[in-house]
């Protein structure tokens, strides 16, 4: 019969194993895309798949910088990073206010969640027209 410490250790090890397996499952696509960037076309389309490149091939990165596409990658990185930081900061402040002080009454949180039912295109198009009118298209400010 197992003691309490042994059961606790067994339960902890099973949880840790499950957490590692789930993490590996979700991180695998990132690993795969990173490895594909170093593979030759023959290695990319080989069957069975090769898990890592036979030799480090930097041709895709050379092409990226030579053709001037690196600036678009940088722009996407900047916009995604800044908007994520701002959204996390404002979302944290708003969530704390809603949870702690019941800002807006009892039904404001339900109203916020109900806004998820609006089709995104119904919101995006008017905002795009506003950005065109303000001259903010293709700027970091927008």
C-alpha positions as semicolon CSV with decimal commas, in nm:
position;residue;x (nm);y (nm);z (nm)
1;X;0,000;0,000;0,000
2;X;0,124;0,347;-0,089
3;X;0,186;0,609;0,173
4;X;0,050;0,962;0,151
5;X;0,391;1,095;0,042
6;X;0,420;0,834;-0,230
7;X;0,072;0,915;-0,364
8;X;0,153;1,287;-0,359
9;X;0,482;1,222;-0,544
10;X;0,305;1,000;-0,799
11;X;0,030;1,258;-0,857
12;X;0,286;1,538;-0,892
13;X;0,496;1,341;-1,139
14;X;0,189;1,256;-1,348
15;X;0,085;1,621;-1,356
16;X;0,436;1,727;-1,453
17;X;0,450;1,464;-1,728
18;X;0,112;1,577;-1,862
19;X;0,219;1,943;-1,853
20;X;0,542;1,867;-2,041
21;X;0,356;1,661;-2,302
22;X;0,093;1,932;-2,358
23;X;0,361;2,202;-2,379
24;X;0,561;1,998;-2,632
25;X;0,243;1,942;-2,837
26;X;0,169;2,314;-2,859
27;X;0,530;2,421;-2,917
28;X;0,593;2,167;-3,194
29;X;0,449;2,387;-3,477
30;X;0,684;2,669;-3,377
31;X;0,979;2,428;-3,380
32;X;0,868;2,289;-3,717
33;X;0,839;2,632;-3,881
34;X;1,177;2,736;-3,742
35;X;1,343;2,420;-3,876
36;X;1,176;2,456;-4,217
37;X;1,337;2,797;-4,254
38;X;1,678;2,624;-4,263
39;X;1,585;2,329;-4,489
40;X;1,630;2,292;-4,863
41;X;1,314;2,238;-5,074
42;X;1,401;1,869;-5,109
43;X;1,418;1,832;-4,731
44;X;1,093;2,021;-4,681
45;X;0,896;1,791;-4,915
46;X;1,074;1,467;-4,826
47;X;0,879;1,165;-4,708
48;X;0,917;1,058;-4,433
49;X;0,971;1,408;-4,297
50;X;1,314;1,512;-4,173
51;X;1,298;1,644;-3,818
52;X;1,601;1,870;-3,856
53;X;1,792;2,006;-4,158
54;X;2,085;1,806;-4,294
55;X;2,287;2,127;-4,324
56;X;2,209;2,484;-4,223
57;X;2,072;2,653;-4,534
58;X;2,042;3,032;-4,500
59;X;1,914;3,098;-4,854
60;X;1,563;3,189;-4,736
61;X;1,702;3,452;-4,497
62;X;1,938;3,590;-4,763
63;X;1,641;3,624;-5,000
64;X;1,434;3,787;-4,726
65;X;1,688;4,064;-4,669
66;X;1,791;4,100;-5,034
67;X;1,436;4,155;-5,160
68;X;1,353;4,406;-4,887
69;X;1,085;4,190;-4,726
70;X;1,252;4,208;-4,386
71;X;1,100;4,549;-4,321
72;X;0,749;4,404;-4,352
73;X;0,838;4,134;-4,099
74;X;0,976;4,402;-3,866
75;X;0,661;4,615;-3,908
76;X;0,442;4,318;-3,822
77;X;0,656;4,242;-3,518
78;X;0,638;4,603;-3,393
79;X;0,261;4,635;-3,446
80;X;0,185;4,297;-3,288
81;X;0,416;4,356;-2,992
82;X;0,302;4,709;-2,911
83;X;-0,068;4,630;-2,953
84;X;-0,034;4,321;-2,732
85;X;0,138;4,516;-2,455
86;X;-0,122;4,794;-2,468
87;X;-0,414;4,546;-2,475
88;X;-0,272;4,347;-2,181
89;X;-0,215;4,663;-1,977
90;X;-0,559;4,811;-2,040
91;X;-0,733;4,475;-2,011
92;X;-0,571;4,408;-1,673
93;X;-0,674;4,747;-1,539
94;X;-1,031;4,709;-1,668
95;X;-1,067;4,351;-1,541
96;X;-0,947;4,453;-1,196
97;X;-1,194;4,741;-1,189
98;X;-1,481;4,516;-1,299
99;X;-1,398;4,244;-1,048
100;X;-1,307;4,459;-0,748
101;X;-1,528;4,766;-0,770
102;X;-1,820;4,647;-0,987
103;X;-1,761;4,930;-1,230
104;X;-2,061;4,992;-1,454
105;X;-2,306;4,794;-1,242
106;X;-2,394;4,427;-1,238
107;X;-2,447;4,382;-1,612
108;X;-2,150;4,561;-1,769
109;X;-1,939;4,244;-1,783
110;X;-2,224;4,061;-1,962
111;X;-2,258;4,349;-2,208
112;X;-1,883;4,338;-2,282
113;X;-1,899;3,963;-2,347
114;X;-2,209;4,006;-2,567
115;X;-2,009;4,234;-2,798
116;X;-1,823;3,922;-2,917
117;X;-2,134;3,834;-3,118
118;X;-2,085;4,131;-3,352
119;X;-1,928;4,021;-3,684
120;X;-1,574;4,165;-3,698
121;X;-1,621;4,302;-4,051
122;X;-1,907;4,520;-3,923
123;X;-1,654;4,698;-3,700
124;X;-1,338;4,683;-3,913
125;X;-1,475;4,851;-4,224
126;X;-1,600;5,170;-4,052
127;X;-1,272;5,194;-3,859
128;X;-1,078;5,156;-4,185
129;X;-1,285;5,435;-4,344
130;X;-1,211;5,655;-4,041
131;X;-0,837;5,585;-4,078
132;X;-0,855;5,676;-4,448
133;X;-1,035;6,001;-4,364
134;X;-0,774;6,085;-4,096
135;X;-0,482;5,987;-4,322
136;X;-0,358;5,715;-4,085
137;X;-0,344;5,425;-4,331
138;X;-0,001;5,252;-4,338
139;X;0,123;5,426;-4,023
140;X;0,225;5,290;-3,685
141;X;-0,026;5,523;-3,519
142;X;-0,320;5,348;-3,683
